[in-house]
Amino acid sequence: MSFWKREKSYVYYRFFHEAITDKFDFFYRLATRQGDLPPYSLRNLVGGAKGFKEVGPWFLNEFQRLDLFRQNCRILDVGCGCGRLAFAFSTDPNLRKLNVRYVGMDIDRKSVHWCHRRISSKNDLFQFYHADLRNRSYNPAGKYPARDFRFPHPDRSFDLIILTSVFTHLLEEDLRHYLLEMFRLLDTDGRIYASFFTYRSRQEAIHGTGRHPLKFPFYHDHFASSSDLCSENAVAYEESFLLELFSSIGFRLCAGVMYGTQDAYLLGKQRG
Ligand SMILES: C[S@@+](CC[C@H](N)C(=O)[O-])C[C@H]1O[C@@H](n2cnc3c(N)ncnc32)[C@H](O)[C@@H]1O
């Protein structure tokens, strides 16, 4: 495979987008009165620059449908990116009334910086922090391995923990460790909303399920990757492996799996 055809990590394209695309995008945002959007180079890291504004309201509706927002609800959004969800949540009057408090965490420094400047500055119930963790796709030069990271919050600090399109970039050790940390951080009646790419057989992983936009030809038993060069670009897990892992940690499914372009799981703590 030639150098140019190799699949690169997402941040590889960043320098080009910062130097060129962001300049055009700046004028586009001005002309279309969308100056509140993050620059293209940041939007591009959270699953494509187009449709940024639609995704946040979609999740807001979905979480309302699932009855996940309660009075004084404490939310942790792990891998919040440049605030695709936080932007919609922080401007929603109902969440204001419910006195929802939100903490966003990400390993991409510039995304977190943008969220500080553009979201926390307008709504002090929304806070963000950066952790310099390694991910070959998003932060290849990160100082610390994600599998050793202790989230800086006391046990049972959150009622709702969100991981949208984050476990789709984490390999098994990081996934296990994050799930254990989420179990520690979740309050007794809290919920975790997490999305994954899942498959049920080797065939499905390699040839695609039809519902996911990607195929995962690099198969390693209970996980598979879309690329052999940068496996964290997109990772899929075998469904039965995930269900066993959830249960061994002490989670239960609080709703049927929501299959879609990514498959969403609603988890709570096992009772008794
Ligand atoms: C596809 S984006 C999704 C962003 C956001 N959750 C959303 O739905 O808009 C994946 C995000 O996960 C972050 N990420 C990757 N590895 C991470 C890790 N170990 N811990 C926390 N965030 C991570 C990336 O920096 C990126 O912002």
The ligand as an SDF file (V2000), in Angstrom:
LIG
                    3D

 27 29  0  0  0  0  0  0  0  0999 V2000
  -16.4150   10.3940   17.3400 C   0  0  0  0  0  0  0  0  0  0  0  0
  -15.9570   11.5080   18.5930 S   0  0  0  0  0  0  0  0  0  0  0  0
  -17.4700   11.6320   19.5120 C   0  0  0  0  0  0  0  0  0  0  0  0
  -17.5480   12.8960   20.3150 C   0  0  0  0  0  0  0  0  0  0  0  0
  -18.8350   13.0840   21.1250 C   0  0  0  0  0  0  0  0  0  0  0  0
  -19.0430   12.0190   22.0800 N   0  0  0  0  0  0  0  0  0  0  0  0
  -20.0150   13.2250   20.2040 C   0  0  0  0  0  0  0  0  0  0  0  0
  -20.8240   12.2710   20.0930 O   0  0  0  0  0  0  0  0  0  0  0  0
  -20.1410   14.2690   19.5760 O   0  0  0  0  0  0  0  0  0  0  0  0
  -14.9220   10.5300   19.6620 C   0  0  0  0  0  0  0  0  0  0  0  0
  -14.3880   11.3460   20.8390 C   0  0  0  0  0  0  0  0  0  0  0  0
  -13.7810   10.4590   21.7780 O   0  0  0  0  0  0  0  0  0  0  0  0
  -12.6360   11.0890   22.2960 C   0  0  0  0  0  0  0  0  0  0  0  0
  -11.7810   10.0560   22.8930 N   0  0  0  0  0  0  0  0  0  0  0  0
  -10.9760    9.1570   22.2740 C   0  0  0  0  0  0  0  0  0  0  0  0
  -10.3600    8.3710   23.1900 N   0  0  0  0  0  0  0  0  0  0  0  0
  -10.8090    8.7790   24.4110 C   0  0  0  0  0  0  0  0  0  0  0  0
  -10.5530    8.3760   25.7420 C   0  0  0  0  0  0  0  0  0  0  0  0
   -9.6930    7.3800   26.0290 N   0  0  0  0  0  0  0  0  0  0  0  0
  -11.1870    9.0170   26.7390 N   0  0  0  0  0  0  0  0  0  0  0  0
  -12.0630   10.0120   26.4840 C   0  0  0  0  0  0  0  0  0  0  0  0
  -12.3340   10.4500   25.2420 N   0  0  0  0  0  0  0  0  0  0  0  0
  -11.7120    9.8420   24.2230 C   0  0  0  0  0  0  0  0  0  0  0  0
  -12.0530   11.8150   21.0960 C   0  0  0  0  0  0  0  0  0  0  0  0
  -11.1310   12.8220   21.4650 O   0  0  0  0  0  0  0  0  0  0  0  0
  -13.3200   12.3550   20.4280 C   0  0  0  0  0  0  0  0  0  0  0  0
  -13.6600   13.6270   20.9020 O   0  0  0  0  0  0  0  0  0  0  0  0
  1  2  1  0
  2  3  1  0
  2 10  1  0
  3  4  1  0
  4  5  1  0
  5  6  1  0
  5  7  1  0
  7  8  2  0
  7  9  1  0
 10 11  1  0
 11 12  1  0
 11 26  1  0
 12 13  1  0
 13 14  1  0
 13 24  1  0
 14 15  1  0
 14 23  1  0
 15 16  2  0
 16 17  1  0
 17 18  1  0
 17 23  2  0
 18 19  1  0
 18 20  2  0
 20 21  1  0
 21 22  2  0
 22 23  1  0
 24 25  1  0
 24 26  1  0
 26 27  1  0
M  CHG  2   2   1   9  -1
M  END
$$$$
